[in-house]
Amino acid sequence: MEFLSRLAKAFELTEKNFDYINIERAIFLSYHCDLRDCKFCYMSTIKTGPKKGIRSIESIFAEAFLVKMANWKVEFLSSGYGVYDAAEISEIVRGLATITGEPVWLNTGILEKESLDIFGEELKGITASIETFTEELFQEICPSKSWDNLMKFLDLANELELKKGLTIILGLGEKREDIENLFEIIKNYKIDRVTFYSLNPHKGTIFEYSVPPSSLYYVDIVSETRVRFPKLEIVTGIWSDRVNLVGPLLLAGSNGITKFSWKKFYGSKLGKSLTSEIEEFEKMSNRKFNGSMIDISLLKNKLEFPKNPQYKNEDMEKKILEKSDEIKERIQSYILEIKSLK
Ligand code: SF4
């Protein structure tokens, strides 16, 4: 199918199958990773000692409360390898699910069956960060990770009836035609969600002087994915300098936008620009964004749990309230930071 016909088809299919536009926020558990050798990753440039950059639980929960207040979605709980064990992660996941009222996706690396068994209804799904279209390129780019183990992890998630997501970074050197391999994985492993990012060339990595993929290539890949998988959830990442990609990505079949710095965006010129991209798109679409990127009055320093949650855990609510002073202190400092960046 020609590019323009495919784009039109992708738009039509997305309109038929979805009624929402989401802002998705990946909440980071830590800015540490034991591996630190994926060639695109800024963590590969960090030479600090072990376990630096681990966030406090209060700070993670404070961020979740703010995400909920702005009516965004928690895309997943994310971290590098080797930071927390499964019991600690599951406690944090229960907290996040209690705050947002929705089960949570994980993107914390491969977990064994015994570890996944610790989780209950608070866990919605897991993510396999395969990063690119083929095993060969993946092993070149992420030498310490195993493609086979990621595929086994997806099999395990199927067995445990969890949802399954993939992350893909465009611009790592993939060949356009190898996208068929990605489509085989989506089909064979019954993938529910794919998050696409475009390469952000980090200083100190081998991609430092690379050029990120063109906007039309990004739109082309997203639209082809949508046409092949009309009901797949597709999330697309943008960076602060690529806000104008939002409209075209939504047109091509994206359900949600992620990866930008929320502190820099919320209530600022960047947030207004993102809002204008979404509003212009809404004029031609039935899909709606029900959150905000600009309204600072929505961000309040109080801890409220959702009224009609999909997930509720009264014990966890009590535990969170026991830490309310520390969480509110973090919320206050986030709000001040957001205001100071305007
Ligand atoms: S596993 Fe993740 S955090 Fe660790 S180096 Fe690779 S991409 Fe970066």
py3Dmol code that shows the C-alpha trace and the ligand (Angstrom):
import py3Dmol

protein = """\
ATOM      1  CA  MET A   1       0.000   0.000   0.000  1.00  0.00           C
ATOM      2  CA  GLU A   2       1.238   3.488  -0.823  1.00  0.00           C
ATOM      3  CA  PHE A   3       2.251   5.696   2.091  1.00  0.00           C
ATOM      4  CA  LEU A   4      -0.668   8.151   1.800  1.00  0.00           C
ATOM      5  CA  SER A   5      -3.306   5.432   1.396  1.00  0.00           C
ATOM      6  CA  ARG A   6      -1.812   3.594   4.345  1.00  0.00           C
ATOM      7  CA  LEU A   7      -1.900   6.725   6.473  1.00  0.00           C
ATOM      8  CA  ALA A   8      -5.576   7.243   5.619  1.00  0.00           C
ATOM      9  CA  LYS A   9      -6.333   3.605   6.404  1.00  0.00           C
ATOM     10  CA  ALA A  10      -4.410   3.788   9.693  1.00  0.00           C
ATOM     11  CA  PHE A  11      -6.411   6.864  10.726  1.00  0.00           C
ATOM     12  CA  GLU A  12      -9.699   5.194   9.781  1.00  0.00           C
ATOM     13  CA  LEU A  13      -8.885   2.016  11.739  1.00  0.00           C
ATOM     14  CA  THR A  14      -7.799   3.932  14.825  1.00  0.00           C
ATOM     15  CA  GLU A  15     -10.994   6.009  14.761  1.00  0.00           C
ATOM     16  CA  LYS A  16     -13.024   2.816  14.517  1.00  0.00           C
ATOM     17  CA  ASN A  17     -11.335   1.014  17.398  1.00  0.00           C
ATOM     18  CA  PHE A  18     -10.442   3.727  19.918  1.00  0.00           C
ATOM     19  CA  ASP A  19     -12.045   6.813  21.445  1.00  0.00           C
ATOM     20  CA  TYR A  20      -9.192   8.191  23.537  1.00  0.00           C
ATOM     21  CA  ILE A  21      -5.846   9.950  23.358  1.00  0.00           C
ATOM     22  CA  ASN A  22      -3.575   9.435  26.343  1.00  0.00           C
ATOM     23  CA  ILE A  23      -0.594  11.150  27.782  1.00  0.00           C
ATOM     24  CA  GLU A  24       1.472   8.299  29.164  1.00  0.00           C
ATOM     25  CA  ARG A  25       4.056   8.709  31.881  1.00  0.00           C
ATOM     26  CA  ALA A  26       6.755   6.108  32.504  1.00  0.00           C
ATOM     27  CA  ILE A  27       7.507   6.265  36.223  1.00  0.00           C
ATOM     28  CA  PHE A  28      11.128   5.459  36.983  1.00  0.00           C
ATOM     29  CA  LEU A  29      12.067   3.424  40.035  1.00  0.00           C
ATOM     30  CA  SER A  30      15.686   4.340  39.703  1.00  0.00           C
ATOM     31  CA  TYR A  31      18.278   5.953  37.517  1.00  0.00           C
ATOM     32  CA  HIS A  32      20.602   3.018  38.004  1.00  0.00           C
ATOM     33  CA  CYS A  33      21.255  -0.143  36.008  1.00  0.00           C
ATOM     34  CA  ASP A  34      23.669  -2.988  36.715  1.00  0.00           C
ATOM     35  CA  LEU A  35      24.162  -3.644  32.971  1.00  0.00           C
ATOM     36  CA  ARG A  36      24.879  -0.136  31.655  1.00  0.00           C
ATOM     37  CA  ASP A  37      26.047  -1.352  28.252  1.00  0.00           C
ATOM     38  CA  CYS A  38      23.100  -0.898  25.872  1.00  0.00           C
ATOM     39  CA  LYS A  39      24.745   1.257  23.247  1.00  0.00           C
ATOM     40  CA  PHE A  40      22.014   3.894  22.910  1.00  0.00           C
ATOM     41  CA  CYS A  41      21.327   4.284  26.642  1.00  0.00           C
ATOM     42  CA  TYR A  42      22.486   7.307  28.596  1.00  0.00           C
ATOM     43  CA  MET A  43      23.086   4.976  31.556  1.00  0.00           C
ATOM     44  CA  SER A  44      25.930   3.417  29.574  1.00  0.00           C
ATOM     45  CA  THR A  45      27.729   6.742  29.962  1.00  0.00           C
ATOM     46  CA  ILE A  46      27.342   6.840  33.748  1.00  0.00           C
ATOM     47  CA  LYS A  47      30.392   5.516  35.525  1.00  0.00           C
ATOM     48  CA  THR A  48      29.202   6.068  39.088  1.00  0.00           C
ATOM     49  CA  GLY A  49      29.281   3.308  41.671  1.00  0.00           C
ATOM     50  CA  PRO A  50      26.509   0.843  42.323  1.00  0.00           C
ATOM     51  CA  LYS A  51      22.977   1.750  43.383  1.00  0.00           C
ATOM     52  CA  LYS A  52      23.232   5.485  42.915  1.00  0.00           C
ATOM     53  CA  GLY A  53      20.127   7.203  41.615  1.00  0.00           C
ATOM     54  CA  ILE A  54      17.563   5.065  43.414  1.00  0.00           C
ATOM     55  CA  ARG A  55      14.411   7.034  44.141  1.00  0.00           C
ATOM     56  CA  SER A  56      12.554   7.039  47.424  1.00  0.00           C
ATOM     57  CA  ILE A  57       9.141   5.392  47.486  1.00  0.00           C
ATOM     58  CA  GLU A  58       7.657   8.714  48.642  1.00  0.00           C
ATOM     59  CA  SER A  59       8.981  10.431  45.540  1.00  0.00           C
ATOM     60  CA  ILE A  60       7.561   7.684  43.272  1.00  0.00           C
ATOM     61  CA  PHE A  61       4.156   7.897  44.959  1.00  0.00           C
ATOM     62  CA  ALA A  62       4.182  11.710  44.828  1.00  0.00           C
ATOM     63  CA  GLU A  63       4.741  11.552  41.076  1.00  0.00           C
ATOM     64  CA  ALA A  64       1.879   9.032  40.714  1.00  0.00           C
ATOM     65  CA  PHE A  65      -0.506  11.365  42.590  1.00  0.00           C
ATOM     66  CA  LEU A  66       0.424  14.237  40.249  1.00  0.00           C
ATOM     67  CA  VAL A  67       0.005  12.049  37.147  1.00  0.00           C
ATOM     68  CA  LYS A  68      -3.452  11.115  38.372  1.00  0.00           C
ATOM     69  CA  MET A  69      -4.372  14.752  39.109  1.00  0.00           C
ATOM     70  CA  ALA A  70      -3.506  15.732  35.530  1.00  0.00           C
ATOM     71  CA  ASN A  71      -5.467  12.687  34.315  1.00  0.00           C
ATOM     72  CA  TRP A  72      -2.565  11.106  32.500  1.00  0.00           C
ATOM     73  CA  LYS A  73      -1.827   7.379  32.498  1.00  0.00           C
ATOM     74  CA  VAL A  74       1.076   5.572  34.121  1.00  0.00           C
ATOM     75  CA  GLU A  75       2.595   3.902  31.065  1.00  0.00           C
ATOM     76  CA  PHE A  76       4.652   1.537  33.161  1.00  0.00           C
ATOM     77  CA  LEU A  77       6.890   1.326  36.169  1.00  0.00           C
ATOM     78  CA  SER A  78      10.373   1.291  34.745  1.00  0.00           C
ATOM     79  CA  SER A  79      13.895   0.660  35.959  1.00  0.00           C
ATOM     80  CA  GLY A  80      17.315  -0.582  34.980  1.00  0.00           C
ATOM     81  CA  TYR A  81      18.441  -4.077  35.875  1.00  0.00           C
ATOM     82  CA  GLY A  82      19.384  -5.181  39.397  1.00  0.00           C
ATOM     83  CA  VAL A  83      17.852  -2.442  41.508  1.00  0.00           C
ATOM     84  CA  TYR A  84      14.923  -3.888  43.450  1.00  0.00           C
ATOM     85  CA  ASP A  85      13.845  -7.470  44.057  1.00  0.00           C
ATOM     86  CA  ALA A  86      10.391  -8.675  43.025  1.00  0.00           C
ATOM     87  CA  ALA A  87       8.884  -8.310  46.524  1.00  0.00           C
ATOM     88  CA  GLU A  88       9.939  -4.649  46.669  1.00  0.00           C
ATOM     89  CA  ILE A  89       8.691  -4.003  43.134  1.00  0.00           C
ATOM     90  CA  SER A  90       5.334  -5.621  43.911  1.00  0.00           C
ATOM     91  CA  GLU A  91       4.866  -3.394  46.977  1.00  0.00           C
ATOM     92  CA  ILE A  92       5.515  -0.307  44.827  1.00  0.00           C
ATOM     93  CA  VAL A  93       3.189  -1.619  42.093  1.00  0.00           C
ATOM     94  CA  ARG A  94       0.429  -2.080  44.699  1.00  0.00           C
ATOM     95  CA  GLY A  95       1.001   1.507  45.806  1.00  0.00           C
ATOM     96  CA  LEU A  96       0.833   2.870  42.260  1.00  0.00           C
ATOM     97  CA  ALA A  97      -2.294   0.850  41.460  1.00  0.00           C
ATOM     98  CA  THR A  98      -3.919   2.135  44.660  1.00  0.00           C
ATOM     99  CA  ILE A  99      -3.068   5.761  43.810  1.00  0.00           C
ATOM    100  CA  THR A 100      -4.173   5.590  40.165  1.00  0.00           C
ATOM    101  CA  GLY A 101      -6.990   3.053  40.677  1.00  0.00           C
ATOM    102  CA  GLU A 102      -5.675   0.975  37.787  1.00  0.00           C
ATOM    103  CA  PRO A 103      -3.449  -2.092  37.521  1.00  0.00           C
ATOM    104  CA  VAL A 104       0.102  -1.236  36.466  1.00  0.00           C
ATOM    105  CA  TRP A 105       2.391  -2.354  33.635  1.00  0.00           C
ATOM    106  CA  LEU A 106       5.999  -3.220  34.427  1.00  0.00           C
ATOM    107  CA  ASN A 107       9.122  -2.476  32.431  1.00  0.00           C
ATOM    108  CA  THR A 108      11.718  -3.642  34.938  1.00  0.00           C
ATOM    109  CA  GLY A 109      13.522  -6.334  32.969  1.00  0.00           C
ATOM    110  CA  ILE A 110      12.968 -10.064  32.939  1.00  0.00           C
ATOM    111  CA  LEU A 111      11.310 -11.639  35.979  1.00  0.00           C
ATOM    112  CA  GLU A 112      11.174 -15.356  36.733  1.00  0.00           C
ATOM    113  CA  LYS A 113       7.898 -17.205  37.293  1.00  0.00           C
ATOM    114  CA  GLU A 114       8.421 -17.311  41.097  1.00  0.00           C
ATOM    115  CA  SER A 115       8.800 -13.533  41.048  1.00  0.00           C
ATOM    116  CA  LEU A 116       5.741 -12.913  38.889  1.00  0.00           C
ATOM    117  CA  ASP A 117       3.736 -15.183  41.183  1.00  0.00           C
ATOM    118  CA  ILE A 118       4.185 -12.602  43.957  1.00  0.00           C
ATOM    119  CA  PHE A 119       1.989 -10.144  42.050  1.00  0.00           C
ATOM    120  CA  GLY A 120      -1.784 -10.103  42.168  1.00  0.00           C
ATOM    121  CA  GLU A 121      -4.436  -7.995  40.477  1.00  0.00           C
ATOM    122  CA  GLU A 122      -2.288  -4.883  40.791  1.00  0.00           C
ATOM    123  CA  LEU A 123      -0.200  -6.086  37.832  1.00  0.00           C
ATOM    124  CA  LYS A 124      -1.627  -5.554  34.367  1.00  0.00           C
ATOM    125  CA  GLY A 125       1.210  -6.613  32.138  1.00  0.00           C
ATOM    126  CA  ILE A 126       4.906  -6.830  31.441  1.00  0.00           C
ATOM    127  CA  THR A 127       7.150  -5.275  28.821  1.00  0.00           C
ATOM    128  CA  ALA A 128       9.904  -6.892  26.790  1.00  0.00           C
ATOM    129  CA  SER A 129      12.353  -4.196  25.731  1.00  0.00           C
ATOM    130  CA  ILE A 130      13.432  -5.735  22.449  1.00  0.00           C
ATOM    131  CA  GLU A 131      14.434  -2.246  21.212  1.00  0.00           C
ATOM    132  CA  THR A 132      14.659  -3.139  17.526  1.00  0.00           C
ATOM    133  CA  PHE A 133      13.239  -5.367  14.780  1.00  0.00           C
ATOM    134  CA  THR A 134      15.716  -8.275  14.773  1.00  0.00           C
ATOM    135  CA  GLU A 135      17.634 -10.454  17.188  1.00  0.00           C
ATOM    136  CA  GLU A 136      20.902  -9.837  15.350  1.00  0.00           C
ATOM    137  CA  LEU A 137      20.810  -6.055  15.756  1.00  0.00           C
ATOM    138  CA  PHE A 138      19.450  -6.359  19.309  1.00  0.00           C
ATOM    139  CA  GLN A 139      22.427  -8.475  20.426  1.00  0.00           C
ATOM    140  CA  GLU A 140      24.830  -5.986  18.874  1.00  0.00           C
ATOM    141  CA  ILE A 141      23.182  -3.047  20.631  1.00  0.00           C
ATOM    142  CA  CYS A 142      22.384  -4.732  23.986  1.00  0.00           C
ATOM    143  CA  PRO A 143      25.230  -7.232  24.493  1.00  0.00           C
ATOM    144  CA  SER A 144      24.334  -8.183  28.077  1.00  0.00           C
ATOM    145  CA  LYS A 145      20.692  -8.889  27.387  1.00  0.00           C
ATOM    146  CA  SER A 146      19.297 -12.036  25.835  1.00  0.00           C
ATOM    147  CA  TRP A 147      16.733 -11.996  23.033  1.00  0.00           C
ATOM    148  CA  ASP A 148      15.834 -15.625  23.778  1.00  0.00           C
ATOM    149  CA  ASN A 149      15.144 -14.806  27.407  1.00  0.00           C
ATOM    150  CA  LEU A 150      12.916 -11.900  26.390  1.00  0.00           C
ATOM    151  CA  MET A 151      10.908 -14.241  24.148  1.00  0.00           C
ATOM    152  CA  LYS A 152      10.643 -16.758  27.027  1.00  0.00           C
ATOM    153  CA  PHE A 153       9.469 -13.912  29.263  1.00  0.00           C
ATOM    154  CA  LEU A 154       6.672 -13.172  26.775  1.00  0.00           C
ATOM    155  CA  ASP A 155       5.738 -16.872  26.757  1.00  0.00           C
ATOM    156  CA  LEU A 156       5.600 -16.830  30.541  1.00  0.00           C
ATOM    157  CA  ALA A 157       3.364 -13.755  30.502  1.00  0.00           C
ATOM    158  CA  ASN A 158       1.028 -15.578  28.116  1.00  0.00           C
ATOM    159  CA  GLU A 159       0.952 -18.537  30.468  1.00  0.00           C
ATOM    160  CA  LEU A 160       0.103 -16.241  33.409  1.00  0.00           C
ATOM    161  CA  GLU A 161      -2.490 -14.372  31.320  1.00  0.00           C
ATOM    162  CA  LEU A 162      -0.718 -11.043  31.700  1.00  0.00           C
ATOM    163  CA  LYS A 163      -0.773  -8.380  29.023  1.00  0.00           C
ATOM    164  CA  LYS A 164       2.399  -8.026  26.976  1.00  0.00           C
ATOM    165  CA  GLY A 165       4.163  -4.972  25.652  1.00  0.00           C
ATOM    166  CA  LEU A 166       7.256  -4.271  23.546  1.00  0.00           C
ATOM    167  CA  THR A 167       9.483  -1.207  23.317  1.00  0.00           C
ATOM    168  CA  ILE A 168      11.152  -0.261  20.040  1.00  0.00           C
ATOM    169  CA  ILE A 169      13.609   2.559  19.370  1.00  0.00           C
ATOM    170  CA  LEU A 170      13.620   3.650  15.729  1.00  0.00           C
ATOM    171  CA  GLY A 171      16.937   4.781  14.320  1.00  0.00           C
ATOM    172  CA  LEU A 172      19.298   2.211  15.853  1.00  0.00           C
ATOM    173  CA  GLY A 173      20.283   0.937  12.397  1.00  0.00           C
ATOM    174  CA  GLU A 174      17.284  -1.268  11.643  1.00  0.00           C
ATOM    175  CA  LYS A 175      16.319  -2.083   8.072  1.00  0.00           C
ATOM    176  CA  ARG A 176      12.828  -0.963   7.064  1.00  0.00           C
ATOM    177  CA  GLU A 177      12.012  -4.360   5.552  1.00  0.00           C
ATOM    178  CA  ASP A 178      12.834  -6.140   8.837  1.00  0.00           C
ATOM    179  CA  ILE A 179       9.649  -4.709  10.306  1.00  0.00           C
ATOM    180  CA  GLU A 180       8.049  -7.973   9.167  1.00  0.00           C
ATOM    181  CA  ASN A 181      10.005  -9.656  11.949  1.00  0.00           C
ATOM    182  CA  LEU A 182       8.472  -7.288  14.506  1.00  0.00           C
ATOM    183  CA  PHE A 183       5.015  -8.046  13.094  1.00  0.00           C
ATOM    184  CA  GLU A 184       5.655 -11.781  13.476  1.00  0.00           C
ATOM    185  CA  ILE A 185       6.504 -11.237  17.156  1.00  0.00           C
ATOM    186  CA  ILE A 186       3.386  -9.108  17.707  1.00  0.00           C
ATOM    187  CA  LYS A 187       1.282 -11.846  16.109  1.00  0.00           C
ATOM    188  CA  ASN A 188       2.956 -14.923  17.605  1.00  0.00           C
ATOM    189  CA  TYR A 189       3.225 -13.618  21.158  1.00  0.00           C
ATOM    190  CA  LYS A 190      -0.176 -11.875  21.119  1.00  0.00           C
ATOM    191  CA  ILE A 191       1.313  -8.500  21.988  1.00  0.00           C
ATOM    192  CA  ASP A 192      -1.160  -5.959  23.411  1.00  0.00           C
ATOM    193  CA  ARG A 193       0.918  -2.797  23.270  1.00  0.00           C
ATOM    194  CA  VAL A 194       3.959  -1.453  21.440  1.00  0.00           C
ATOM    195  CA  THR A 195       5.778   1.690  22.503  1.00  0.00           C
ATOM    196  CA  PHE A 196       7.848   3.312  19.747  1.00  0.00           C
ATOM    197  CA  TYR A 197      10.547   5.846  20.456  1.00  0.00           C
ATOM    198  CA  SER A 198      12.840   7.627  18.058  1.00  0.00           C
ATOM    199  CA  LEU A 199      16.535   7.641  18.801  1.00  0.00           C
ATOM    200  CA  ASN A 200      17.697  10.431  21.062  1.00  0.00           C
ATOM    201  CA  PRO A 201      21.444  10.543  20.383  1.00  0.00           C
ATOM    202  CA  HIS A 202      22.992  10.785  23.853  1.00  0.00           C
ATOM    203  CA  LYS A 203      26.365  12.396  24.355  1.00  0.00           C
ATOM    204  CA  GLY A 204      29.054   9.807  25.045  1.00  0.00           C
ATOM    205  CA  THR A 205      27.266   6.949  23.239  1.00  0.00           C
ATOM    206  CA  ILE A 206      28.104   5.586  19.779  1.00  0.00           C
ATOM    207  CA  PHE A 207      24.989   7.392  18.521  1.00  0.00           C
ATOM    208  CA  GLU A 208      26.140  10.815  19.731  1.00  0.00           C
ATOM    209  CA  TYR A 209      26.582  12.096  16.164  1.00  0.00           C
ATOM    210  CA  SER A 210      23.706  10.129  14.629  1.00  0.00           C
ATOM    211  CA  VAL A 211      20.679  11.821  13.199  1.00  0.00           C
ATOM    212  CA  PRO A 212      17.318  10.800  14.685  1.00  0.00           C
ATOM    213  CA  PRO A 213      14.940   9.164  12.192  1.00  0.00           C
ATOM    214  CA  SER A 214      12.915  11.500  10.016  1.00  0.00           C
ATOM    215  CA  SER A 215       9.360  12.360  10.987  1.00  0.00           C
ATOM    216  CA  LEU A 216       7.963  10.679   7.860  1.00  0.00           C
ATOM    217  CA  TYR A 217       9.825   7.434   8.631  1.00  0.00           C
ATOM    218  CA  TYR A 218       8.388   7.468  12.166  1.00  0.00           C
ATOM    219  CA  VAL A 219       4.879   8.112  10.827  1.00  0.00           C
ATOM    220  CA  ASP A 220       5.357   5.429   8.173  1.00  0.00           C
ATOM    221  CA  ILE A 221       6.305   2.755  10.741  1.00  0.00           C
ATOM    222  CA  VAL A 222       3.459   3.674  13.095  1.00  0.00           C
ATOM    223  CA  SER A 223       0.873   3.707  10.296  1.00  0.00           C
ATOM    224  CA  GLU A 224       2.002   0.347   8.947  1.00  0.00           C
ATOM    225  CA  THR A 225       1.840  -1.148  12.438  1.00  0.00           C
ATOM    226  CA  ARG A 226      -1.673   0.234  12.883  1.00  0.00           C
ATOM    227  CA  VAL A 227      -2.877  -1.123   9.527  1.00  0.00           C
ATOM    228  CA  ARG A 228      -1.493  -4.574  10.325  1.00  0.00           C
ATOM    229  CA  PHE A 229      -2.823  -4.565  13.911  1.00  0.00           C
ATOM    230  CA  PRO A 230      -5.974  -2.439  14.132  1.00  0.00           C
ATOM    231  CA  LYS A 231      -6.597  -3.133  17.832  1.00  0.00           C
ATOM    232  CA  LEU A 232      -3.026  -2.984  19.119  1.00  0.00           C
ATOM    233  CA  GLU A 233      -2.334  -0.205  21.605  1.00  0.00           C
ATOM    234  CA  ILE A 234       0.395   2.008  20.170  1.00  0.00           C
ATOM    235  CA  VAL A 235       2.266   4.539  22.297  1.00  0.00           C
ATOM    236  CA  THR A 236       4.775   6.929  20.743  1.00  0.00           C
ATOM    237  CA  GLY A 237       7.591   8.822  22.389  1.00  0.00           C
ATOM    238  CA  ILE A 238       8.592  12.362  21.527  1.00  0.00           C
ATOM    239  CA  TRP A 239      11.353  14.577  22.850  1.00  0.00           C
ATOM    240  CA  SER A 240      10.996  18.220  23.788  1.00  0.00           C
ATOM    241  CA  ASP A 241      12.243  19.366  20.390  1.00  0.00           C
ATOM    242  CA  ARG A 242       9.740  17.211  18.473  1.00  0.00           C
ATOM    243  CA  VAL A 243       6.362  18.387  19.742  1.00  0.00           C
ATOM    244  CA  ASN A 244       5.160  18.962  16.174  1.00  0.00           C
ATOM    245  CA  LEU A 245       5.308  15.219  15.619  1.00  0.00           C
ATOM    246  CA  VAL A 246       2.323  14.705  17.914  1.00  0.00           C
ATOM    247  CA  GLY A 247      -0.396  15.508  15.346  1.00  0.00           C
ATOM    248  CA  PRO A 248       1.126  13.318  12.603  1.00  0.00           C
ATOM    249  CA  LEU A 249       1.704  10.414  15.050  1.00  0.00           C
ATOM    250  CA  LEU A 250      -1.916  10.554  16.246  1.00  0.00           C
ATOM    251  CA  LEU A 251      -3.010  10.630  12.611  1.00  0.00           C
ATOM    252  CA  ALA A 252      -0.889   7.526  11.916  1.00  0.00           C
ATOM    253  CA  GLY A 253      -2.544   5.513  14.688  1.00  0.00           C
ATOM    254  CA  SER A 254      -0.820   6.386  17.944  1.00  0.00           C
ATOM    255  CA  ASN A 255      -3.022   6.102  21.039  1.00  0.00           C
ATOM    256  CA  GLY A 256      -0.763   7.921  23.431  1.00  0.00           C
ATOM    257  CA  ILE A 257       2.229  10.213  23.690  1.00  0.00           C
ATOM    258  CA  THR A 258       5.094   9.610  26.101  1.00  0.00           C
ATOM    259  CA  LYS A 259       8.744  10.232  26.955  1.00  0.00           C
ATOM    260  CA  PHE A 260       8.890  14.025  27.213  1.00  0.00           C
ATOM    261  CA  SER A 261       9.910  15.752  30.421  1.00  0.00           C
ATOM    262  CA  TRP A 262       6.659  16.430  32.275  1.00  0.00           C
ATOM    263  CA  LYS A 263       8.241  18.974  34.570  1.00  0.00           C
ATOM    264  CA  LYS A 264       9.467  20.995  31.583  1.00  0.00           C
ATOM    265  CA  PHE A 265       6.133  20.635  29.770  1.00  0.00           C
ATOM    266  CA  TYR A 266       3.412  21.017  32.360  1.00  0.00           C
ATOM    267  CA  GLY A 267       1.922  24.501  32.200  1.00  0.00           C
ATOM    268  CA  SER A 268       4.779  25.825  30.057  1.00  0.00           C
ATOM    269  CA  LYS A 269       5.019  26.954  26.441  1.00  0.00           C
ATOM    270  CA  LEU A 270       5.939  23.356  25.546  1.00  0.00           C
ATOM    271  CA  GLY A 271       2.789  22.090  27.288  1.00  0.00           C
ATOM    272  CA  LYS A 272       0.722  24.671  25.416  1.00  0.00           C
ATOM    273  CA  SER A 273       2.311  23.614  22.173  1.00  0.00           C
ATOM    274  CA  LEU A 274       1.546  19.925  22.878  1.00  0.00           C
ATOM    275  CA  THR A 275      -2.020  20.861  23.809  1.00  0.00           C
ATOM    276  CA  SER A 276      -2.409  22.760  20.559  1.00  0.00           C
ATOM    277  CA  GLU A 277      -1.199  19.689  18.603  1.00  0.00           C
ATOM    278  CA  ILE A 278      -3.804  17.536  20.344  1.00  0.00           C
ATOM    279  CA  GLU A 279      -6.606  20.113  20.015  1.00  0.00           C
ATOM    280  CA  GLU A 280      -5.995  20.552  16.310  1.00  0.00           C
ATOM    281  CA  PHE A 281      -6.079  16.781  15.898  1.00  0.00           C
ATOM    282  CA  GLU A 282      -9.298  16.493  17.930  1.00  0.00           C
ATOM    283  CA  LYS A 283     -11.043  18.738  15.366  1.00  0.00           C
ATOM    284  CA  MET A 284     -10.729  15.958  12.798  1.00  0.00           C
ATOM    285  CA  SER A 285     -11.055  12.981  15.133  1.00  0.00           C
ATOM    286  CA  ASN A 286     -13.525  11.315  17.486  1.00  0.00           C
ATOM    287  CA  ARG A 287     -10.697  10.482  19.864  1.00  0.00           C
ATOM    288  CA  LYS A 288     -10.427  12.747  22.887  1.00  0.00           C
ATOM    289  CA  PHE A 289      -7.795  13.666  25.462  1.00  0.00           C
ATOM    290  CA  ASN A 290      -9.425  14.056  28.871  1.00  0.00           C
ATOM    291  CA  GLY A 291      -6.406  15.221  30.809  1.00  0.00           C
ATOM    292  CA  SER A 292      -4.429  18.421  30.942  1.00  0.00           C
ATOM    293  CA  MET A 293      -0.932  19.572  30.023  1.00  0.00           C
ATOM    294  CA  ILE A 294      -1.398  23.131  31.178  1.00  0.00           C
ATOM    295  CA  ASP A 295      -3.719  23.565  34.157  1.00  0.00           C
ATOM    296  CA  ILE A 296      -1.494  24.051  37.204  1.00  0.00           C
ATOM    297  CA  SER A 297      -4.549  24.474  39.464  1.00  0.00           C
ATOM    298  CA  LEU A 298      -5.199  20.716  39.055  1.00  0.00           C
ATOM    299  CA  LEU A 299      -1.978  19.938  40.914  1.00  0.00           C
ATOM    300  CA  LYS A 300      -2.856  19.991  44.601  1.00  0.00           C
ATOM    301  CA  ASN A 301      -0.842  18.998  47.594  1.00  0.00           C
ATOM    302  CA  LYS A 302      -3.274  16.453  48.969  1.00  0.00           C
ATOM    303  CA  LEU A 303      -3.593  12.693  48.841  1.00  0.00           C
ATOM    304  CA  GLU A 304      -6.878  11.552  47.332  1.00  0.00           C
ATOM    305  CA  PHE A 305      -7.657   8.068  46.098  1.00  0.00           C
ATOM    306  CA  PRO A 306      -9.859   7.531  43.023  1.00  0.00           C
ATOM    307  CA  LYS A 307     -13.629   7.394  43.554  1.00  0.00           C
ATOM    308  CA  ASN A 308     -14.529   4.433  41.337  1.00  0.00           C
ATOM    309  CA  PRO A 309     -11.283   2.549  40.919  1.00  0.00           C
ATOM    310  CA  GLN A 310     -10.714  -0.593  38.881  1.00  0.00           C
ATOM    311  CA  TYR A 311      -8.198  -1.530  41.583  1.00  0.00           C
ATOM    312  CA  LYS A 312      -8.633  -0.791  45.280  1.00  0.00           C
ATOM    313  CA  ASN A 313      -6.512  -1.873  48.230  1.00  0.00           C
ATOM    314  CA  GLU A 314      -7.500  -0.466  51.620  1.00  0.00           C
ATOM    315  CA  ASP A 315      -4.399  -1.807  53.406  1.00  0.00           C
ATOM    316  CA  MET A 316      -2.224  -0.066  50.876  1.00  0.00           C
ATOM    317  CA  GLU A 317      -4.220   3.164  51.244  1.00  0.00           C
ATOM    318  CA  LYS A 318      -3.450   3.066  54.981  1.00  0.00           C
ATOM    319  CA  LYS A 319       0.255   2.445  54.336  1.00  0.00           C
ATOM    320  CA  ILE A 320       0.378   5.349  51.907  1.00  0.00           C
ATOM    321  CA  LEU A 321      -1.393   7.656  54.362  1.00  0.00           C
ATOM    322  CA  GLU A 322       1.151   6.716  57.048  1.00  0.00           C
ATOM    323  CA  LYS A 323       3.765   8.309  54.786  1.00  0.00           C
ATOM    324  CA  SER A 324       1.597  11.278  53.917  1.00  0.00           C
ATOM    325  CA  ASP A 325       3.938  13.950  55.340  1.00  0.00           C
ATOM    326  CA  GLU A 326       6.885  12.711  53.277  1.00  0.00           C
ATOM    327  CA  ILE A 327       4.760  12.253  50.140  1.00  0.00           C
ATOM    328  CA  LYS A 328       3.235  15.731  50.469  1.00  0.00           C
ATOM    329  CA  GLU A 329       6.691  17.210  50.922  1.00  0.00           C
ATOM    330  CA  ARG A 330       7.700  15.626  47.597  1.00  0.00           C
ATOM    331  CA  ILE A 331       4.482  16.750  45.876  1.00  0.00           C
ATOM    332  CA  GLN A 332       5.104  20.295  47.082  1.00  0.00           C
ATOM    333  CA  SER A 333       8.645  20.282  45.781  1.00  0.00           C
ATOM    334  CA  TYR A 334       7.507  18.902  42.377  1.00  0.00           C
ATOM    335  CA  ILE A 335       4.833  21.599  42.110  1.00  0.00           C
ATOM    336  CA  LEU A 336       7.381  24.302  42.988  1.00  0.00           C
ATOM    337  CA  GLU A 337       9.799  22.867  40.422  1.00  0.00           C
ATOM    338  CA  ILE A 338       7.086  22.854  37.740  1.00  0.00           C
ATOM    339  CA  LYS A 339       6.170  26.464  38.550  1.00  0.00           C
ATOM    340  CA  SER A 340       9.794  27.571  38.593  1.00  0.00           C
ATOM    341  CA  LEU A 341      10.362  26.201  35.084  1.00  0.00           C
ATOM    342  CA  LYS A 342       7.624  28.379  33.575  1.00  0.00           C
TER     343      LYS A 342
END
"""
ligand_1 = """\
8
SF4
S 19.085 -2.475 30.472
Fe 17.927 -0.589 30.172
S 18.787 0.870 31.657
Fe 20.237 -0.844 31.495
S 21.715 -0.143 29.966
Fe 20.153 -1.321 28.873
S 18.636 0.200 28.194
Fe 19.931 1.169 29.763
"""
view = py3Dmol.view(width=600, height=400)
view.addModel(protein, "pdb")
view.setStyle({"model": 0}, {"cartoon": {"style": "trace"}})
view.addModel(ligand_1, "xyz")
view.setStyle({"model": 1}, {"stick": {}})
view.zoomTo()
view.show()
